[in-house]
Amino acid sequence: MKILLKLLSFTGLALTVVPSFFVFSDTISFEMHTNLMFFGMLLWFFTAPFWMKEKEL
Amino acid sequence: MINSLLDNLDHRLKSIDEYEREPVPKEKQKGWRGFLGMYAGEHTAGTEFVIGALFVAHGVSAVDLVLGLIIGNLLAVFSWAFLCAPVAVKSRLTLYWQLRKICGQNLALIYNIVNAVMFCFLAGAMITVAATAVGLPFNIPMPGLDDWLPTSVGWIITVFLVGSVITVVAIAGYEYVARFANISFPWMFLVFIAAAIAVLPSLGVTSVSEFWPAAKERIWTGEPVAGLTQFTFWHVMFFAWFANMAMHIGMSDMSILRYAEDWKMGFSSAAGMFFGHFLAWMASGILMAAAAGVVAPGYIAYNSAGIAGALCVVIAGWTTANPTIYRAGLAFQAVTPNWKRWKVTLFTGLLTTIIACFPALVMNLLDFVALYGLVLMPMGAVVFLDVMFFKKLNLKSNFAEETGSKFNWAAGLTWFLTLTLCLAINIYGGVEIFFLGLPGWFIAVILYIGFSTFIQRKIKKDNTE
């Protein structure tokens, strides 16, 4: 379960940053990039809290 | 029922201050991992969106920016590693309790009030940053570089809305926000990077080789906005070095680094400097150039990353304003010990929100950050000398504790005269505020050794007579 959650979280981070490189190389539109970033954000915040450790300090 | 709820909140807020008054025990000390994550997260904040943009507005050239940030950030890391961390590891106390031992209760109290006011201004800037994003869907006119006063009733309402939420959360859910900030950091940092990469084509950059020429001609052009001073390599270097002067040279981060197993963990601050104060500042400069010179962080983030960008600004402002309001409340509580913690935090939040209504603070954030570090720096020099060198100089450490004094005049005069001399150098020598920290530190060192030698010898002489 934890592995699946981590996989989803990292997919969220990938959706946040990777599309910008595709905009840069003119492969996807700017609008598509902002939409993917939005989904990436949802994916990260709905999965990361379940496996990330407590703040250590 | 409400009273019992508030008492419960008060108890939870107090429980956060573990080992506030005694040295951190060995089993509670932390390793590299915790410090790297903490520093990386703490220095990717809402204000990063503004600082990088203001460098562009001040007409920094691309070469000056890159070199200035590399050298300045390295110097900041060295200040944490060679000044703050050794003191923190040796004393294992918070700055406030170390100051009480050296300076006495009354002088430490004055320091606490000054520190709390500075924290309020800092948190105010973060609320302003968050409000620029919250106001976007309501078409609230955003303040510009020339705006000092609130720009509209809508702006004031937005700021109060954001400030109220942040204050209530600081009282009711401090721990949850600290955890949320921890979770947010990796995402926030990637939003900065992604937003900057995505807007590069709008600046005429379509391949990696085109970046540097475009950076010099279209982003960091070397031309300041009318009415702003021209920034050089020296401005960038000293700003990067002293942006967190209160934390490293000023010793505020003793509160964090006292948990370190070893002084070398001061080097973990490099994570914060090179993610937050290098990449994020450069990214926000690119975003501002792509937004045709607009500085409102909410707008520039939305322009480059859509809803995720705007929310990133809100989260970045919120997660950093929250602990800042809490710390300011903690500092004010030393003045009003009979007040409950939630009441002090509420008062602090209100004060901070009022400050946040004035865009002058954010639009002059570079000057304020420099002033904040400068004001607290002399006491950092006092603590550094007292903990690390006084025994070698045959002087008594922790003078106030040893003598029962409530006000150590050597430290008090050092603080006051250092700032007075810095002000004189600024007014009569024309030296800008960004450069005063370095001569100021040496002035503080000389004054504190001189005054301590004089006062301690006098006391010794009086006692032998």
Interface residues (C-beta under 8 A of the other chain):
Chain A: G12 L13 T16 V17 P19 S20 F21 V23 F24 D26 F30 H33 T34 N35 M37 F38 G40 M41 W44 F45 A48 P49 M52 E54 K55 E56 L57
Chain B: K30 R33 G34 F35 G37 M38 A178 R179 F180 A181 N182 I183 P186 W187 L190 V191 I193 A194 A195 I197 A198 L200 P201 V205 T206 I256 Y259 A305 G306 I307 A308 G309 L311
